[in-house]
Amino acid sequence: MKVRLKKSLIGQNKNRIATANSLGLGKMNSSTIQPDNGSTRGKIRRIRDLVAVEEIADEDDLSRAIN
């Protein structure tokens, strides 16, 4: 899963900021590749209004997402 922070963390609750940081998101438009598991999906659910999620289907998509 590719997760991108689409809204600023300024003015957010400290727990939401910590959740974004645990996903590796610190600044607007930063993105990370995360494993597709329950833990990651739970974190995304907590900050769903701040992030955009893109499913990565195969290794070709993964290499394009990283670059």
N, C-alpha and C positions, 0 to 999 in steps of 0.2 A: 504494500500500500504506500502510495506517495501522499504525504500530508503536507499541506501548505498553510501557513498562517496568513489569513486574508484580512484580518482586522488587528488594530493595535491593542497591546496589553495595558496601555495607560488607562488608569481609572478602574481596572478590573480588581476583583477580590484576590487576595494573596494566594488562595487555594487554586484559583483558575490560572494564575501566573505560574505557580509551581507545576501544575499539570502540563501547561504548554512547554515549560522548560524540560520536564521529564521526557517529553516527546522530541526534544532537541530543537524546539522552536523558540527563538528569542526575539527576532526582529520581524517586522512586517515583510511578507513575501518570502520568508525563509522556508525551505522545504527539507524534508527528510524522508528516507525510505524506512518504513517500519514493518515488522512481521505482522501477518494477518492472524492475530489470535485474540482471545477474549480480553486479555489485559489491555492491549492496545485499543481495541474497540471501546472498552469502557472509558478509557482516557479521552478518546475522541468524542464520545457521547457527552461527557461533562463540559466540553468546550465546543460543541458542534456549531454554535453560531459564529465562532471565531476562525474556523478552519475549513478548508476545502480538501476533500479526499478523492484520490484517483486510484482505482484498482489497476494493478499491474498484472497482466495475464501471463506473459511468458518472459523468457530471458532476453529476447530482443527488445521488448518494451522496457525491461529493467535497465539494460545498458543505455538506452536512450534517455531514460529518466535520470540516471546518474550524471550523464554528460549534458 
